[in-house]
Amino acid sequence: MKVTNDKYIIEKEGLNVGVKRFISLSDLHYGTLQQLFYKGYMRKFFDYIKSINSGKRVDAILIPGDLLFWLSNYQGKVFVKALKRDLEDLSYSLSAPICVSYGNHDLPFNESILSDEEKKEWDLAQYIENTSDGIYVLNNEQRRFDDIVVTGFSPNRAAYATNAMPDKALDMAKAVFDKCDFTFDKKDLNILMSHENKFFTYEQAASQYGDLYDYLTFIIGGHLHDGYMPIWLQDLLKGQLKDKGIWENIPMSIDMCRGAFKVTSSRTSECMLPKRDEYTDINLKSDETASIVNRGVAKYSWFIPSTPSIATIEVIPENPRSLNKSIH
């Protein structure tokens, strides 16, 4: 199985928490036709992750949404049981906690009219969360692991609707974020998982979040995976890439399916495409956050398998240039 491993090293001015290492994968989409027709597809993918990280330290495994392909009655579903099994096995094998946030495919339609009992029935956490075995579902929640704080953010499904983009979607996301009462401390390494990065990085949205970017080390998301743009086309059109895409009026910018950029409350940098088989350095000022879009593992429903992808992210102390070779 061929897997794309995008690698990043992040150094943020004023952050000094020691070397940390994270693995991120997004858009697993358990229950796709692809996985039904290619038996063992996901198992091979997880075996690859375990093999390349054997003997290496992993501080956390981050999954920012779209664990499922379709919503249904989860109780007893084979693909939900397989998801729980594979997550527990991965956490155990790498001795690392797995943090999950929700994407649009994990959220019910018309959530606002559901009763509390119905919302509980549709909540994937009750079927896959297992904190004793290292599986944490962060549905607008935060979790601390020593000096690492992982925040899982998810607005309701309506914020992902095409006809809501960008203004209504940004407003809906901001309203949910304000209700979450998240807290951030500059002494911590703060990670924000948001299935759609644009809720925080789209230029007209970033200014609404004030000094949030002073605290965040990086944002990790997915959503725009292979199906929007194959990697070869993104590489070919890299000069046109911006974090805008389908949120723009025609003619649209080209939307990225993977890559990173820097964001502050006043600006967003151009896309930095990951280097092949090398680490991409992201040097941040104290008020900047790295935003990383992680290309998805699975296509939606195509019969042919896509090239699954992971992102390896290492955060290093300020100015530790002597560490660069040793941690790779």
C-alpha positions as CSV (number, residue, x, y, z in Angstrom):
1,M,0.0,0.0,0.0
2,K,1.3,3.4,-1.0
3,V,0.8,6.1,1.7
4,T,1.7,9.8,1.5
5,N,3.4,10.9,4.7
6,D,3.6,14.7,4.8
7,K,6.1,15.8,7.4
8,Y,6.4,19.2,9.2
9,I,8.6,20.7,11.9
10,I,7.1,23.6,13.8
11,E,9.0,26.1,15.8
12,K,7.1,28.9,17.5
13,E,8.7,32.0,19.0
14,G,8.4,31.9,22.8
15,L,7.3,28.3,22.9
16,N,9.6,26.0,24.9
17,V,7.9,22.7,25.8
18,G,10.5,20.2,24.5
19,V,10.3,18.1,21.4
20,K,6.8,16.7,20.7
21,R,5.7,14.4,17.9
22,F,2.2,13.9,16.5
23,I,0.6,11.7,13.9
24,S,-2.6,13.1,12.2
25,L,-5.0,11.3,9.9
26,S,-8.3,12.6,8.7
27,D,-11.4,11.6,6.7
28,L,-11.2,7.9,7.5
29,H,-14.8,7.5,6.2
30,Y,-15.5,4.1,7.6
31,G,-18.4,2.5,5.6
32,T,-17.4,3.6,2.1
33,L,-17.9,1.3,-0.8
34,Q,-14.2,1.5,-1.3
35,Q,-13.6,-0.3,2.0
36,L,-16.3,-2.8,1.3
37,F,-14.8,-3.8,-2.1
38,Y,-11.2,-3.8,-0.8
39,K,-11.2,-6.1,2.2
40,G,-8.5,-5.2,4.7
41,Y,-7.9,-1.8,3.2
42,M,-8.0,0.1,6.5
43,R,-6.1,-2.6,8.4
44,K,-3.2,-2.3,5.9
45,F,-3.3,1.4,6.3
46,F,-3.0,1.2,10.1
47,D,-0.3,-1.5,9.8
48,Y,1.7,1.0,7.7
49,I,1.4,3.7,10.4
50,K,2.5,1.2,13.1
51,S,5.5,0.0,11.0
52,I,6.9,3.5,10.3
53,N,6.5,4.6,13.9
54,S,7.8,1.5,15.5
55,G,10.2,2.4,18.4
56,K,9.5,6.1,17.9
57,R,7.8,8.4,20.4
58,V,4.3,9.6,19.5
59,D,2.8,12.1,21.9
60,A,-0.7,12.0,20.4
61,I,-2.6,10.8,17.4
62,L,-5.0,13.4,16.0
63,I,-8.1,12.7,13.9
64,P,-10.0,15.8,13.0
65,G,-13.2,14.5,11.8
66,D,-15.2,12.4,9.2
67,L,-14.6,9.1,10.8
68,L,-17.7,7.7,9.1
69,F,-19.1,7.9,5.6
70,W,-22.8,7.9,6.3
71,L,-24.9,8.3,9.4
72,S,-27.1,5.4,10.5
73,N,-28.2,3.6,13.6
74,Y,-24.7,2.9,15.0
75,Q,-25.7,0.2,17.4
76,G,-24.3,-3.1,16.1
77,K,-23.0,-1.7,12.8
78,V,-20.0,-3.7,11.6
79,F,-18.1,-0.6,10.3
80,V,-18.5,1.2,13.7
81,K,-17.1,-1.9,15.5
82,A,-14.2,-2.0,13.0
83,L,-13.5,1.7,13.7
84,K,-13.4,1.2,17.4
85,R,-11.2,-1.9,17.1
86,D,-8.7,-0.3,14.8
87,L,-8.4,2.9,16.9
88,E,-7.8,0.9,20.1
89,D,-5.2,-1.3,18.4
90,L,-3.4,1.8,17.0
91,S,-3.4,3.5,20.4
92,Y,-2.1,0.4,22.1
93,S,0.6,-0.3,19.4
94,L,2.0,3.3,19.5
95,S,1.4,3.8,23.3
96,A,-0.2,7.1,22.4
97,P,-3.6,8.7,23.1
98,I,-6.0,9.2,20.1
99,C,-7.9,12.4,20.1
100,V,-11.0,12.6,17.8
101,S,-13.1,15.5,16.8
102,Y,-16.2,15.5,14.6
103,G,-16.6,16.4,10.9
104,N,-19.7,17.0,8.9
105,H,-20.1,13.3,8.2
106,D,-20.2,12.5,11.9
107,L,-23.0,15.0,12.7
108,P,-26.8,14.5,12.4
109,F,-29.0,16.5,10.0
110,N,-31.3,19.0,11.6
111,E,-29.5,18.8,15.0
112,S,-31.5,21.8,16.3
113,I,-34.8,19.9,16.3
114,L,-33.5,16.7,17.9
115,S,-34.4,15.9,21.5
116,D,-31.6,15.3,24.0
117,E,-32.3,11.6,23.8
118,E,-32.1,11.7,20.0
119,K,-28.8,13.6,20.1
120,K,-27.4,11.1,22.5
121,E,-28.4,8.3,20.1
122,W,-26.6,10.0,17.2
123,D,-23.5,10.8,19.3
124,L,-20.6,8.6,17.9
125,A,-18.7,9.0,21.2
126,Q,-20.8,6.4,23.0
127,Y,-19.9,3.8,20.5
128,I,-16.1,4.4,20.1
129,E,-14.8,6.4,23.1
130,N,-12.7,4.3,25.4
131,T,-10.6,6.5,27.7
132,S,-9.1,3.5,29.5
133,D,-7.6,2.4,26.2
134,G,-6.6,5.9,25.1
135,I,-9.5,6.9,22.8
136,Y,-10.8,10.4,23.6
137,V,-13.7,12.0,21.7
138,L,-13.5,15.8,21.9
139,N,-16.8,17.2,20.8
140,N,-16.2,20.9,21.6
141,E,-14.1,19.8,24.5
142,Q,-10.4,20.1,25.6
143,R,-8.1,17.4,27.0
144,R,-4.7,18.0,28.7
145,F,-1.8,15.6,28.3
146,D,0.9,17.2,30.6
147,D,1.9,20.4,28.7
148,I,-0.1,19.5,25.6
149,V,-3.7,20.7,25.4
150,V,-5.8,19.3,22.5
151,T,-9.1,21.1,21.6
152,G,-11.7,19.5,19.5
153,F,-14.0,21.9,17.7
154,S,-17.1,21.1,15.7
155,P,-20.0,23.4,14.7
156,N,-23.3,21.9,13.6
157,R,-23.6,20.2,10.2
158,A,-25.3,23.3,8.7
159,A,-22.1,25.2,8.8
160,Y,-20.7,22.9,6.1
161,A,-23.5,23.5,3.7
162,T,-22.3,25.1,0.4
163,N,-25.1,27.7,0.5
164,A,-23.8,28.9,3.9
165,M,-20.3,29.6,2.7
166,P,-18.6,31.8,3.6
167,D,-20.5,34.4,5.7
168,K,-23.2,32.2,7.3
169,A,-20.8,29.4,7.9
170,L,-18.2,31.6,9.6
171,D,-20.9,33.2,11.8
172,M,-22.3,29.8,12.8
173,A,-18.8,28.5,13.7
174,K,-18.0,31.6,15.7
175,A,-21.2,31.3,17.7
176,V,-20.5,27.7,18.6
177,F,-16.9,28.6,19.5
178,D,-17.9,31.4,21.8
179,K,-20.2,29.1,23.7
180,C,-17.5,26.5,24.3
181,D,-15.6,28.6,26.9
182,F,-12.3,27.1,25.8
183,T,-9.2,28.3,27.8
184,F,-5.6,28.5,26.5
185,D,-2.3,29.2,28.2
186,K,0.8,30.3,26.5
187,K,3.0,27.9,28.5
188,D,1.2,25.0,26.8
189,L,1.5,23.5,23.4
190,N,-2.1,24.2,22.1
191,I,-3.5,22.1,19.3
192,L,-6.9,22.9,17.7
193,M,-8.6,20.2,15.7
194,S,-11.1,21.6,13.3
195,H,-12.4,19.4,10.4
196,E,-12.6,22.6,8.3
197,N,-9.6,24.8,8.9
198,K,-11.3,27.8,7.2
199,F,-13.5,28.4,10.2
200,F,-10.3,29.9,11.7
201,T,-8.1,30.7,8.8
202,Y,-10.3,32.3,6.2
203,E,-9.1,35.9,6.1
204,Q,-12.4,37.5,7.0
205,A,-12.8,35.1,9.9
206,A,-9.4,35.3,11.5
207,S,-9.9,38.9,12.6
208,Q,-12.8,37.8,14.7
209,Y,-10.7,35.6,17.0
210,G,-8.4,38.3,18.4
211,D,-5.3,36.9,20.0
212,L,-6.2,33.3,19.7
213,Y,-3.3,32.7,17.3
214,D,-0.9,33.9,20.0
215,Y,-1.8,30.8,22.0
216,L,-2.4,28.1,19.3
217,T,0.7,26.2,18.1
218,F,-1.1,24.6,15.2
219,I,-4.6,23.9,13.7
220,I,-5.1,20.5,12.1
221,G,-8.0,19.7,9.7
222,G,-9.0,17.7,6.7
223,H,-12.2,17.8,4.7
224,L,-10.7,18.8,1.4
225,H,-9.2,15.4,0.4
226,D,-8.5,13.6,-2.8
227,G,-11.7,14.0,-4.8
228,Y,-11.3,17.8,-4.7
229,M,-7.8,17.8,-6.1
230,P,-5.4,15.0,-6.8
231,I,-1.9,15.5,-5.4
232,W,-0.3,15.7,-8.9
233,L,-2.6,18.5,-9.8
234,Q,-2.0,20.4,-6.6
235,D,1.8,20.2,-7.2
236,L,1.3,21.4,-10.8
237,L,-0.8,24.4,-9.8
238,K,1.0,25.2,-6.5
239,G,1.4,28.9,-7.5
240,Q,-2.4,29.3,-7.5
241,L,-3.1,27.6,-4.2
242,K,-4.8,29.5,-1.5
243,D,-6.9,28.5,1.4
244,K,-10.1,29.7,-0.3
245,G,-11.3,27.4,-3.0
246,I,-15.0,26.6,-3.0
247,W,-15.7,29.5,-0.6
248,E,-14.8,31.9,-3.3
249,N,-16.9,33.4,-6.1
250,I,-16.3,32.3,-9.6
251,P,-13.6,32.2,-10.9
252,M,-12.5,30.2,-7.9
253,S,-9.0,29.9,-6.5
254,I,-7.7,26.3,-6.5
255,D,-8.5,24.6,-3.2
256,M,-5.7,22.7,-1.5
257,C,-6.1,19.1,-0.4
258,R,-2.9,19.2,1.6
259,G,-0.3,21.7,2.8
260,A,0.3,24.3,5.4
261,F,0.4,28.0,5.9
262,K,0.7,30.6,8.7
263,V,-2.2,32.6,10.0
264,T,-2.6,35.5,12.3
265,S,-5.6,37.7,13.1
266,S,-4.6,40.0,10.2
267,R,-3.3,37.8,7.4
268,T,-2.9,34.4,6.0
269,S,0.2,33.3,4.2
270,E,0.5,31.5,0.9
271,C,0.3,27.7,0.9
272,M,3.5,25.8,1.7
273,L,3.4,22.3,0.1
274,P,5.1,19.5,1.9
275,K,8.4,18.3,0.5
276,R,8.6,14.7,-0.7
277,D,10.2,12.5,1.9
278,E,11.6,15.6,3.8
279,Y,10.4,17.8,6.6
280,T,8.9,21.1,5.8
281,D,10.0,23.8,8.3
282,I,7.4,26.2,9.7
283,N,8.9,29.0,11.7
284,L,6.3,31.0,13.6
285,K,6.3,34.4,15.2
286,S,4.7,34.6,18.6
287,D,1.3,35.7,17.1
288,E,1.3,33.2,14.3
289,T,-0.3,29.7,14.2
290,A,0.5,27.0,11.7
291,S,-2.5,25.6,9.9
292,I,-2.1,22.2,8.3
293,V,-4.6,20.6,6.0
294,N,-4.3,16.8,6.1
295,R,-5.4,15.0,2.9
296,G,-8.0,12.4,3.6
297,V,-7.5,8.6,4.0
298,A,-10.5,7.6,1.9
299,K,-12.5,9.0,-1.0
300,Y,-16.3,9.2,-0.4
301,S,-17.7,6.3,-2.3
302,W,-15.5,5.5,-5.3
303,F,-14.8,1.8,-5.9
304,I,-11.1,2.4,-6.6
305,P,-8.8,3.0,-3.6
306,S,-7.3,6.4,-3.2
307,T,-3.7,7.0,-1.9
308,P,-4.2,7.3,1.9
309,S,-2.3,10.1,3.7
310,I,-1.0,10.9,7.1
311,A,0.8,14.0,8.5
312,T,3.7,13.7,10.9
313,I,4.2,16.9,12.9
314,E,7.1,17.6,15.2
315,V,7.1,20.7,17.4
316,I,10.5,21.7,18.7
317,P,11.7,24.3,21.2
318,E,12.7,27.8,20.0
319,N,16.1,27.8,18.2
320,P,17.1,24.2,18.7
321,R,18.9,23.9,15.4
322,S,21.1,21.1,16.7
323,L,18.1,18.9,17.1
324,N,16.9,19.0,13.5
325,K,18.9,16.0,12.3
326,S,18.5,13.9,15.4
327,I,14.7,14.0,15.5
328,H,14.2,13.1,11.8
